[in-house]
Each structure stands twice: as C-alpha cells, then as structure tokens.
Amino acid sequence: MASQERINVAHLELAVRLPMEFIPDPRTVIEDAHDREKEERDLAERRKREQEEKLVKEAQKLVRQEEKRKAREERAAAKAAGVDYDSEQYSSAGGAGQSEKSGSKKSRAQIGD
C-alpha cells in the first residue's frame, strides 16, 4: 500500500556518513581466484610427482624380483653342477646369499679378500 504522503526532510541534518563497501571486494575475489588456481596447480603437480614416485618404486621392485629370480637360477645351476654354494668361495664371488637385505655385515673390502 503505497502512500501518497510526503515526508519533509528539510529540517534533518546529516550526522553520519559511512563509506560504501562492495562485499565481496573485487580485489579479494581476484586474489581468491589466483589462490584457487595456484592450489589446483600445486595439487596436480603433487599428484603427478606421487605417480612418478610410484612408477619408480614399482620399477625398482621389478628389478629386485628379477635379481632374486636370477639368483635362484644361479643357485639351482650351481646345485645341479655340484658346487657348494654355501662355501666361502661361492659367497666371496658374489653369490645369491650376499644380498643387502639378508643382513650380511661384510663390506666390499671383506668380500674381495
């Protein structure tokens, strides 16, 4: 119900002025957009790096498996040939029993002696 009545404001004085603020501030919107883009790029780079690391680990695992398979074949061939692969001669030649994970404490200098 719109009223046709007029209000006389001539006697009022301006007491307070407040600056007009645009919410959200356009600068903030732009900065937030840049931040989001940076975070997305960082996340994509992190995922790519993790995938590459995963591929490297998988390749290393395959190499270790191949080395173990070759060592088993060497032991089987040595056993078939009648060679005592537990002897000092075979182990000093770098036999299968000298892997790094087996807990061997011999250094390269000791193995070569």
C-alpha positions, -999 to 999 in steps of 0.1 A, spaced: 0 0 0 20 29 -13 11 61 5 9 94 -13 20 112 18 53 132 16 78 134 44 95 167 49 133 161 54 145 197 51 149 201 89 171 169 92 209 172 95 234 147 81 250 132 112 269 101 100 285 91 67 295 56 61 316 45 32 300 21 8 317 -13 7 313 -38 -20 310 -72 -5 329 -92 -15 356 -68 -25 365 -73 -62 402 -74 -53 396 -101 -28 376 -121 -55 406 -118 -79 431 -128 -52 409 -158 -42 407 -169 -78 445 -167 -81 449 -187 -49 425 -214 -60 443 -217 -93 477 -220 -75 463 -246 -51 449 -266 -81 483 -265 -99 501 -275 -67 477 -304 -62 481 -315 -98 519 -313 -95 519 -333 -62 497 -360 -78 520 -362 -108 551 -364 -86 534 -392 -65 525 -411 -96 561 -408 -108 575 -420 -75 550 -449 -75 562 -459 -110 599 -457 -99 592 -478 -68 574 -503 -90 603 -505 -114 627 -509 -85 605 -537 -72 605 -555 -106 643 -551 -108 647 -567 -73 624 -595 -83 644 -601 -115 676 -602 -94 661 -626 -70 650 -648 -99 684 -648 -114 700 -656 -80 676 -686 -76 686 -698 -111 723 -694 -103 718 -714 -71 699 -740 -89 725 -742 -116 753 -744 -91 735 -771 -71 729 -791 -103 767 -787 -111 776 -799 -77 790 -767 -65 786 -760 -27 771 -725 -30 773 -721 8 811 -723 7 833 -693 12 845 -694 -24 810 -690 -38 799 -664 -13 830 -643 -19 823 -644 -57 790 -626 -50 766 -655 -47 729 -652 -40 735 -654 -2 751 -619 -2 721 -597 -9 719 -564 11 686 -573 27 699 -607 40 716 -589 69 751 -596 57 776 -574 75 805 -579 52 818 -548 35 831 -548 -1 866 -549 11 860 -580 32 842 -598 3 871 -590 -21 897 -606 3 
